[in-house]
Amino acid sequence: MCVDKRKHRSFGRKFGQRIRLLRGEQGVTQEQLAERAGISVDFLSLIERGRSSPSFENLDELADALEVSVAELFSFEGGSSEAE
């Protein structure tokens, strides 16, 4: 597998884990977050598993739904031990 693809997948997994962590900290289900963000539960599940990437608009909606800044969605330091 190409190094760039591995990096992309690793980033996608880290991002998805960050969304899952933030959602868990707020005690929000996938269904609740998806509804708040205006996306499908299936799409949110794909994002959390690192299998799909949100658009800029989706990022904005997810940040609003989680009541964090878009930048905080990308704050991976000190996050879940599952990140690597």
C-alpha positions, 0 to 999 in steps of 0.5 A: 500500500502506498505511504500516502494512503496509509497516512490518509487512513491513519488520519481518518481513523484518528479523526473518527476516534476524536468524533467518537470521543467527543460524542462519548464525553457528551453522552450523545448517541450516534443517532442524536449526533447525526440528527443534530448535524443533519447527516445520516447515522450510516455516514456518521458511523463511516466517519467514526470508523475512518472510512469516510471523510466529511465535507467542510459543511459537515465539519461545521455542522459536526462542530456545532452539534458537539458545541466545539470549534472546528479546530477542536475536532482536529485536536488529537494530542492526548486523545484516545489510546486507540489512535495508533 
